[in-house]
Amino acid sequence: MNCELRKRSGRGVQGDPCVRNSRFTIYRCLFVILLVTRHSSLVTVLQGAENLVRYEASHESMGTVYTVAVYGRDRTFLSEVVEEVFEEVDRLDEQMSNYKPESELSAINREAASRPVVVEPGLFRLLEISVRRSEETDGAFDITVGPLMKSWGFFRGPGRLPTRPEISRVLERVGYQHLKLDAERRTIRFDEKGVEIDLGGIAKGYAVDRAVEILRSNGITSALVSSGMSSIYALGSPPGEHGWKITVRAPYDAHKAGDVFHLQNYSLSTSGSYEKFLKIGGKNYCHIMDPHTGWPVENMLSTAVLAPTGTDTDGRSAGFFVMGVERSRKYLAVHPNLAVVFYLPSGAPPEYKRVMLRSNSYSIPADSIVEIDR
């Protein structure tokens, strides 16, 4: 196994993932370090840390629970900043949800096959990033999988096993090549009727990044932001600690750890077959689709991706899940500063194996900590 992902004193260290004690924890709310309640809060005055206050709150949005833990000197100020974060997450949900008919994304899905649709700058940039991720992964990550999700019953419907002819017909409307972006006019159009965009694979990571921007703009230097089971960003470190301790669950048991990370100024995203799945005829079908075949991915349990931002990690975790180890290895040979852990079936459950890869060109920013216990 490679040994990397380490940074201490002021310099990033290149090398292989240095692992200390394999353990990764995502319960039904992914990162156990945070509370999971609907807009609850926790305040603790820390002794021996210059009277810093820890403020923590959770809020339901984007179909998950966002949680923010922050440190500072003024509880009221911290609560106001966290409320601003939740307002921004709600704004993005109102804009990007394909469950809400009035959202900008739903309007695009209704109208872009008939005419070019002007898109708000932030959303247009996310669409550009998404298409670029699709191009880089040869379509393993693809935001046009919406029709497939509906066919399998993962979108507002009971789970079902579509027929192969039905899948073939749906695949005619799936593929990022159907999206025509005009950067000069900031418009999007579809070249096929029935194409639909689903940003579920990247929007949460983008929202985490926006949350971190708000925290930083308000002078906050120590915070942890999580989007349910999807993405997390560790801003700074807790007082007196060496990074934020992030545990991610083992693939077969939410109460056991797969790996433990120590992160500072870094993001982590996961995708797992245990998050959503259908059980039909005694067989489990996970919600992560292979856009080339139209079928749920098999022979992959989960992936965890580390990179500098949530937008970097979120889309890629599902892409690597679809690509598998060898195709991902080729991807990492030409895309820098990424690391991924694969959790693969190995014998009968609960047995599994893990494979760690990183980019051939890999360095950690000087102000970051990325370590794995092993």
C-alpha positions in Angstrom: 0.0 0.0 0.0 1.2 3.5 -0.8 2.0 5.8 2.1 1.0 9.5 1.5 -1.4 12.2 2.6 0.6 13.7 5.3 1.4 17.3 6.3 2.8 18.6 9.5 4.7 21.9 10.2 4.6 24.4 7.4 5.2 22.3 4.3 3.1 19.9 2.4 4.7 16.5 2.1 4.5 14.5 -1.1 4.6 10.8 -0.8 2.3 7.9 -0.5 -0.8 7.7 1.8 0.6 7.2 5.3 -2.0 5.2 7.0 -2.1 4.7 10.8 -5.2 2.6 11.8 -7.9 2.1 9.1 -11.2 3.6 10.3 -13.8 5.7 8.4 -17.3 6.5 10.0 -20.5 7.7 8.3 -23.6 6.7 10.2 -27.0 7.6 8.6 -25.6 11.1 8.9 -22.2 10.4 7.4 -19.8 12.2 9.7 -20.2 11.4 13.4 -18.4 14.4 14.6 -21.5 16.6 14.3 -25.0 16.6 15.7 -27.9 15.6 13.5 -31.0 17.5 14.6 -33.4 19.9 12.8 -31.8 23.2 13.5 -30.7 22.4 17.0 -27.6 24.1 18.6 -24.9 23.4 21.0 -22.7 25.9 22.8 -19.8 25.0 24.9 -17.3 27.4 26.5 -13.9 25.8 26.2 -11.5 26.1 29.2 -7.8 26.6 28.4 -8.5 27.9 24.9 -8.8 31.6 25.6 -12.5 31.2 26.3 -13.4 30.3 22.8 -17.0 29.2 22.3 -18.0 26.2 20.2 -21.4 26.7 18.5 -23.0 23.9 16.5 -26.3 23.8 14.6 -28.0 21.6 12.1 -30.6 22.4 9.4 -32.5 20.3 6.9 -32.0 21.2 3.2 -31.3 19.6 -0.2 -32.8 16.4 1.1 -30.3 16.0 3.9 -29.1 17.6 7.1 -26.4 20.2 7.0 -24.4 20.7 10.2 -21.9 23.4 11.0 -19.6 23.5 14.1 -17.7 26.7 14.6 -15.3 28.2 17.2 -15.1 31.9 18.1 -15.4 34.3 20.9 -19.0 35.5 20.6 -21.9 33.1 20.6 -24.4 35.5 19.1 -22.1 36.4 16.2 -21.4 32.7 15.5 -25.1 31.9 15.5 -25.8 34.7 13.0 -23.0 33.6 10.7 -24.3 30.0 10.8 -27.8 31.2 10.1 -26.4 33.0 7.0 -24.8 29.7 5.9 -28.2 27.9 6.2 -29.9 30.7 4.3 -27.4 30.2 1.4 -27.9 26.5 1.4 -31.7 27.0 1.2 -31.2 29.4 -1.7 -29.2 26.9 -3.6 -31.8 24.2 -2.9 -34.5 26.5 -4.2 -32.4 27.1 -7.3 -31.0 23.6 -8.0 -33.6 21.1 -6.8 -35.2 18.9 -9.5 -37.9 18.1 -6.9 -39.2 21.6 -6.9 -41.2 22.7 -10.0 -40.5 26.4 -9.4 -36.7 26.0 -9.2 -34.4 27.3 -11.9 -33.1 23.8 -12.6 -36.7 22.5 -13.2 -37.3 25.4 -15.6 -34.2 24.5 -17.5 -35.4 20.9 -17.7 -38.8 22.0 -19.0 -37.6 24.6 -21.5 -34.0 23.9 -22.8 -35.1 21.4 -25.4 -37.2 24.1 -27.1 -34.9 27.1 -26.8 -31.6 28.3 -25.2 -32.2 29.2 -21.5 -30.2 32.0 -19.8 -28.7 30.7 -16.6 -27.7 32.5 -13.3 -23.9 32.9 -13.2 -23.3 30.6 -10.2 -25.4 27.8 -11.6 -23.9 28.2 -15.0 -20.4 27.8 -13.6 -21.5 24.6 -11.8 -23.0 23.3 -15.1 -19.6 24.0 -16.8 -17.8 22.1 -14.0 -20.2 19.2 -14.3 -19.7 18.9 -18.0 -16.0 19.1 -17.6 -16.1 16.3 -15.1 -18.1 14.2 -17.5 -15.6 14.8 -20.3 -12.7 13.9 -18.0 -14.3 10.7 -16.8 -15.7 9.7 -20.3 -19.2 10.0 -18.9 -18.8 8.0 -15.7 -20.0 11.1 -13.9 -23.0 12.5 -15.8 -25.7 15.0 -14.6 -28.1 13.8 -17.3 -28.9 10.6 -15.4 -32.3 12.0 -14.3 -34.4 9.8 -16.7 -32.5 6.7 -15.5 -33.2 7.5 -11.8 -36.9 7.8 -12.7 -36.9 4.5 -14.6 -35.6 2.7 -11.6 -37.9 4.4 -9.2 -35.2 6.4 -7.3 -37.1 9.6 -8.0 -40.5 9.9 -6.3 -41.6 6.4 -7.0 -41.5 2.8 -5.8 -38.5 0.9 -6.8 -38.8 -1.2 -9.9 -36.7 -3.2 -12.3 -37.1 -1.7 -15.8 -36.9 -3.9 -18.8 -33.9 -3.9 -21.1 -35.8 -2.3 -24.0 -37.0 0.5 -21.6 -33.4 1.1 -20.5 -32.3 1.3 -24.1 -34.9 3.9 -24.9 -34.0 5.9 -21.8 -30.3 5.9 -22.7 -31.2 7.8 -25.8 -31.9 10.8 -23.5 -28.8 10.3 -21.3 -25.4 11.7 -22.0 -23.6 15.0 -21.2 -23.2 15.5 -25.0 -26.9 16.5 -25.1 -26.0 19.7 -23.1 -25.0 22.7 -25.2 -23.5 25.5 -23.1 -22.8 28.9 -24.5 -20.4 30.7 -22.2 -20.6 34.0 -24.0 -24.4 34.2 -23.7 -24.5 32.1 -20.5 -27.2 29.8 -21.9 -27.9 26.1 -22.0 -30.0 24.1 -24.4 -30.7 20.4 -25.0 -30.4 18.8 -28.4 -32.9 16.1 -27.5 -36.4 16.1 -26.0 -36.7 14.4 -22.7 -33.2 15.2 -21.5 -33.1 16.1 -17.7 -30.4 17.4 -15.5 -29.9 16.0 -12.0 -27.3 17.8 -9.9 -27.6 15.5 -6.9 -24.1 14.2 -7.5 -22.4 17.6 -7.1 -24.7 20.2 -5.7 -24.0 19.3 -2.0 -20.3 19.7 -2.4 -20.8 23.0 -4.1 -23.1 24.1 -1.2 -20.4 23.1 1.3 -17.9 25.3 -0.5 -20.3 28.3 -0.5 -20.8 27.7 3.3 -17.0 27.8 3.8 -16.8 31.0 1.7 -19.3 32.7 4.0 -17.5 31.5 7.2 -14.2 32.8 5.9 -15.6 36.1 4.8 -16.8 36.6 8.4 -13.4 35.9 9.8 -14.1 32.4 11.1 -11.0 30.2 10.9 -12.1 27.0 12.7 -15.2 25.2 11.5 -16.5 21.9 10.2 -19.3 21.8 7.6 -21.0 18.6 6.5 -23.8 17.9 4.1 -25.4 14.8 5.5 -23.9 11.7 3.9 -22.2 13.4 1.0 -19.4 16.0 1.6 -17.5 17.6 4.4 -15.0 20.5 4.7 -12.6 21.0 7.6 -11.8 24.7 8.0 -8.8 25.1 10.2 -8.6 22.9 13.3 -10.4 22.8 16.7 -8.4 24.6 19.4 -5.4 22.6 20.4 -6.1 19.8 17.9 -4.2 18.4 15.0 -7.0 18.7 12.4 -10.6 17.7 12.6 -11.1 14.0 13.2 -13.4 12.6 10.6 -14.6 8.9 10.8 -16.2 7.2 7.9 -18.2 4.0 8.3 -17.3 0.5 7.2 -19.3 -0.6 4.1 -21.4 -3.3 5.8 -21.8 -1.8 9.3 -22.7 1.8 10.1 -21.4 1.2 13.7 -17.9 0.2 12.6 -15.2 2.4 11.1 -13.5 1.9 7.8 -10.9 4.8 8.2 -10.3 7.8 10.3 -9.0 11.1 8.7 -7.4 14.1 10.3 -8.2 17.1 8.0 -7.5 20.8 8.0 -8.5 23.1 5.1 -9.5 20.1 3.1 -12.6 18.3 1.8 -13.8 14.7 1.8 -16.8 13.2 0.0 -18.1 9.7 -0.1 -20.4 7.6 -2.3 -21.8 4.3 -1.0 -24.0 1.4 -2.2 -25.6 1.5 1.3 -27.0 5.0 1.0 -30.0 4.2 -1.2 -30.8 0.8 -2.8 -33.6 -1.3 -4.1 -34.0 -5.0 -3.1 -35.7 -6.9 -5.9 -35.8 -10.7 -6.2 -33.4 -11.0 -3.3 -30.8 -8.7 -5.0 -29.7 -5.2 -4.0 -29.5 -2.5 -6.7 -27.7 0.6 -5.6 -28.7 4.1 -6.6 -25.5 5.0 -8.4 -26.0 4.4 -12.1 -23.5 3.6 -14.8 -24.6 6.1 -17.5 -23.2 3.9 -20.2 -25.2 0.8 -19.4 -28.2 2.2 -17.6 -27.8 -0.2 -14.8 -26.7 0.3 -11.1 -23.0 -0.2 -10.5 -22.0 -3.6 -9.1 -18.8 -4.8 -7.4 -18.2 -1.5 -5.6 -19.2 -0.8 -2.0 -18.1 2.8 -1.5 -15.6 5.4 -2.3 -14.1 8.3 -0.4 -12.3 11.2 -2.2 -10.0 13.8 -0.7 -9.3 17.1 -2.5 -9.0 20.9 -1.6 -12.8 21.7 -2.2 -16.2 20.1 -1.9 -16.9 20.7 -5.6 -13.6 18.8 -6.4 -14.6 15.8 -4.2 -18.4 15.5 -4.6 -18.7 14.8 -8.3 -15.6 12.7 -8.4 -16.7 10.3 -5.6 -19.6 9.0 -7.8 -17.4 9.1 -10.9 -14.7 6.9 -9.3 -17.5 4.6 -7.9 -18.6 4.0 -11.5 -15.1 3.8 -13.0 -13.6 1.4 -10.5 -10.0 1.0 -9.5 -8.2 0.6 -12.8 -10.0 3.3 -14.8 -9.6 5.6 -11.8 -5.9 4.9 -11.7 -5.6 6.1 -15.3 -7.6 9.2 -14.5 -5.3 10.0 -11.5 -2.3 9.7 -13.7 -3.2 12.9 -15.5 -5.3 14.8 -12.9 -3.3 16.2 -10.0 -3.9 16.5 -6.2 -6.6 13.9 -5.7 -6.7 10.9 -3.4 -9.3 8.1 -3.3 -10.1 5.1 -1.1 -12.1 2.3 -2.7 -14.0 -0.3 -0.6 -14.5 -3.4 -2.6 -16.3 -6.8 -2.0 -14.0 -9.5 -0.9 -15.6 -12.8 -0.1 -18.8 -13.0 1.9 -20.1 -9.9 3.8 -18.9 -8.4 6.1 -15.5 -9.0 4.4 -14.2 -6.2 2.1 -10.9 -4.9 0.9 -9.7 -1.4 0.5 -7.5 0.2 -2.2 -5.9 3.6 -1.8 -4.8 5.6 -4.9 -3.5 9.2 -5.4 -2.7 11.4 -8.3 0.8 10.9 -9.9 1.3 14.6 -9.3 0.2 15.2 -5.7 1.0 17.9 -3.1 -0.9 19.2 -0.1 -1.2 23.0 0.4 1.1 24.3 3.2 -1.9 25.3 5.4 -3.6 21.9 5.1 -3.5 18.6 7.1 -4.5 15.3 5.4 -3.7 12.2 7.4 -5.2 8.8 7.7 -5.0 6.6 10.8 -4.0 3.1 9.9 
